[in-house]
Amino acid sequence: MIDKLWKLLADPVGFFDSARGEGWKPAFVFFLWVTAFISVVTPVVNFLGVASTDLSSSYQAQILAYELVTGNFLDLYGSAAFLIEPVLIFVFAVPILFFLTLLLHVVYRLVGGQGPVLNAWKAACYGLGPCLLGGFVPYVSLFAAFYSFAMQSYLGPMTLYNAKQGRAIIIFVAFIALTFIEMFVRGTTVGF
């Protein structure tokens, strides 16, 4: 997996191009690997006093799990509540992955991209790789999240769907604009 991560980070377009012929399993295994790492490190960081917020987490699942643990389980179970958090991160990460896959597929097909939903699956799964670069460290997670966001919504789908670069840039800018609108309206950068 480290070799795959290195190739993804060193040459994202080349990596996604080489992943074109893969099935769904290698991408899902990569997703599980990244999520497992994040779900083990995040509760430790949370236990040490760093809250999972937009400034310290690159996964939406981290934030949702943290809010559920601190809002519902911490009073009941004390510090042991953080042992529930890894399971919750997986519980939230998988549906988010499916939603993102469908969203990317619909958007890239609407702008003329070619290919099956498997292309969006690969972009969504492999695009999480940058989250390993500190997706649980305050402020560093913002850069990891943005890099991951760029891979998931721009580089991966553009390459896998053979979309025109100009259209892919418009989609990426639209997603960023929606994120900023949400940030100003709801006081967050990722929602919920």
C-alpha positions as CSV (number, residue, x, y, z in Angstrom):
1,M,0.0,0.0,0.0
2,I,2.9,2.4,0.7
3,D,4.1,1.9,-2.9
4,K,0.7,2.7,-4.2
5,L,0.4,5.8,-2.0
6,W,3.8,7.0,-3.2
7,K,2.9,6.6,-6.9
8,L,-0.4,8.4,-6.2
9,L,1.3,11.3,-4.5
10,A,4.2,11.5,-7.0
11,D,2.2,11.4,-10.2
12,P,-1.6,11.5,-9.6
13,V,-2.6,11.7,-13.3
14,G,-0.3,8.8,-14.2
15,F,-1.5,6.8,-11.2
16,F,-5.2,7.3,-12.1
17,D,-4.4,6.5,-15.7
18,S,-2.8,3.2,-14.7
19,A,-5.7,2.4,-12.4
20,R,-8.1,2.6,-15.3
21,G,-8.1,-1.2,-15.9
22,E,-8.5,-2.2,-12.2
23,G,-11.7,-3.6,-10.7
24,W,-13.4,-2.2,-7.7
25,K,-11.5,-4.2,-5.1
26,P,-8.0,-2.7,-5.2
27,A,-9.5,0.8,-4.7
28,F,-11.7,-0.3,-1.9
29,V,-8.8,-2.1,-0.2
30,F,-6.8,1.2,-0.4
31,F,-9.8,3.1,1.0
32,L,-10.0,0.6,3.9
33,W,-6.3,0.9,4.6
34,V,-6.4,4.7,4.7
35,T,-9.6,4.7,6.8
36,A,-8.2,2.1,9.2
37,F,-5.1,4.2,9.8
38,I,-7.1,7.4,10.3
39,S,-9.6,5.6,12.6
40,V,-6.8,4.3,14.8
41,V,-4.8,7.6,15.1
42,T,-7.8,9.9,15.4
43,P,-9.1,8.6,18.8
44,V,-5.6,8.7,20.2
45,V,-5.3,12.4,19.2
46,N,-8.8,13.1,20.5
47,F,-7.9,11.4,23.8
48,L,-4.8,13.6,24.1
49,G,-7.1,16.7,23.8
50,V,-7.1,17.6,20.1
51,A,-10.8,17.8,19.0
52,S,-11.7,16.6,15.5
53,T,-12.9,19.7,13.8
54,D,-12.5,21.3,10.3
55,L,-9.1,22.5,11.4
56,S,-7.8,19.2,12.6
57,S,-9.5,16.5,10.5
58,S,-9.4,15.8,6.8
59,Y,-12.2,13.2,6.9
60,Q,-15.8,14.2,7.4
61,A,-16.3,10.8,9.2
62,Q,-13.7,11.9,11.8
63,I,-15.7,14.9,12.7
64,L,-19.0,13.1,12.8
65,A,-17.6,10.3,15.0
66,Y,-16.0,12.8,17.3
67,E,-19.2,14.8,17.7
68,L,-21.2,11.6,18.4
69,V,-18.6,10.3,21.0
70,T,-18.3,13.6,22.8
71,G,-21.9,14.5,22.6
72,N,-23.4,11.1,23.6
73,F,-20.9,8.6,24.9
74,L,-18.2,10.5,26.8
75,D,-20.5,11.3,29.8
76,L,-21.6,7.7,29.9
77,Y,-18.3,5.8,29.4
78,G,-15.6,8.4,30.2
79,S,-12.4,8.0,28.3
80,A,-13.4,4.5,27.2
81,A,-15.8,6.2,24.8
82,F,-12.9,6.9,22.5
83,L,-12.7,3.2,21.9
84,I,-16.0,3.4,20.0
85,E,-14.7,6.1,17.7
86,P,-12.8,3.9,15.2
87,V,-16.0,1.9,14.5
88,L,-18.0,5.1,14.1
89,I,-15.4,6.5,11.7
90,F,-15.9,3.4,9.5
91,V,-19.7,3.6,9.9
92,F,-19.7,7.1,8.6
93,A,-16.9,6.8,6.0
94,V,-18.5,4.0,4.0
95,P,-21.8,5.8,3.2
96,I,-19.9,9.0,2.5
97,L,-17.8,7.1,0.0
98,F,-20.9,5.8,-1.8
99,F,-22.5,9.2,-1.8
100,L,-19.3,10.8,-3.2
101,T,-19.0,8.1,-5.8
102,L,-22.5,8.7,-7.1
103,L,-22.2,12.5,-7.0
104,L,-18.9,12.4,-9.0
105,H,-20.3,10.0,-11.5
106,V,-23.4,12.0,-12.2
107,V,-21.5,15.3,-12.4
108,Y,-18.7,14.0,-14.7
109,R,-21.2,12.3,-17.0
110,L,-23.3,15.5,-17.2
111,V,-20.2,17.4,-18.5
112,G,-19.4,14.8,-21.2
113,G,-17.1,12.4,-19.3
114,Q,-17.2,8.8,-20.5
115,G,-17.1,5.7,-18.4
116,P,-18.8,3.7,-15.7
117,V,-19.5,4.5,-12.1
118,L,-16.3,2.5,-11.3
119,N,-14.3,5.5,-12.4
120,A,-15.9,7.7,-9.7
121,W,-15.3,4.8,-7.2
122,K,-11.6,4.8,-8.0
123,A,-11.4,8.6,-7.8
124,A,-13.2,8.6,-4.4
125,C,-11.2,5.7,-2.9
126,Y,-7.7,6.6,-4.1
127,G,-8.3,10.3,-3.6
128,L,-8.2,9.8,0.1
129,G,-4.5,9.0,0.0
130,P,-3.3,12.5,1.0
131,C,-5.3,12.2,4.2
132,L,-2.4,10.1,5.5
133,L,-0.2,13.1,5.3
134,G,-1.5,14.6,8.6
135,G,-5.3,14.4,8.2
136,F,-5.4,14.3,12.0
137,V,-3.0,17.1,12.8
138,P,-4.4,20.6,13.4
139,Y,-3.9,22.9,10.4
140,V,-1.9,20.3,8.5
141,S,-5.2,18.5,7.9
142,L,-6.4,21.5,5.9
143,F,-3.7,20.9,3.3
144,A,-4.2,17.1,3.4
145,A,-8.0,17.6,2.9
146,F,-7.5,20.1,0.1
147,Y,-5.1,17.8,-1.7
148,S,-7.5,14.9,-1.2
149,F,-10.4,17.0,-2.4
150,A,-8.4,18.0,-5.6
151,M,-7.7,14.3,-6.3
152,Q,-11.2,13.2,-5.7
153,S,-13.1,15.9,-7.6
154,Y,-10.6,17.0,-10.2
155,L,-7.5,14.9,-11.0
156,G,-9.0,11.5,-10.6
157,P,-12.3,12.0,-12.4
158,M,-10.8,14.1,-15.1
159,T,-8.3,11.4,-15.9
160,L,-10.6,8.4,-15.5
161,Y,-13.6,9.9,-17.4
162,N,-11.4,11.5,-20.1
163,A,-13.1,14.8,-19.4
164,K,-11.9,18.0,-20.9
165,Q,-9.6,19.8,-18.6
166,G,-11.6,23.1,-18.8
167,R,-14.8,21.3,-17.8
168,A,-13.0,19.5,-15.0
169,I,-11.6,22.8,-13.7
170,I,-15.1,24.3,-13.7
171,I,-16.4,21.4,-11.7
172,F,-13.6,21.8,-9.2
173,V,-14.1,25.5,-8.9
174,A,-17.9,24.9,-8.4
175,F,-17.2,22.4,-5.6
176,I,-14.8,24.9,-3.9
177,A,-17.4,27.7,-4.3
178,L,-20.1,25.5,-2.7
179,T,-17.7,24.7,0.1
180,F,-17.0,28.4,0.8
181,I,-20.7,29.2,0.6
182,E,-21.4,26.5,3.1
183,M,-18.6,27.8,5.3
184,F,-20.0,31.3,5.5
185,V,-23.6,30.2,5.8
186,R,-23.2,27.4,8.3
187,G,-19.9,28.2,10.0
188,T,-18.1,25.1,8.8
189,T,-16.0,24.0,5.8
190,V,-17.4,20.5,5.4
191,G,-21.0,20.6,6.6
192,F,-23.3,18.8,9.0
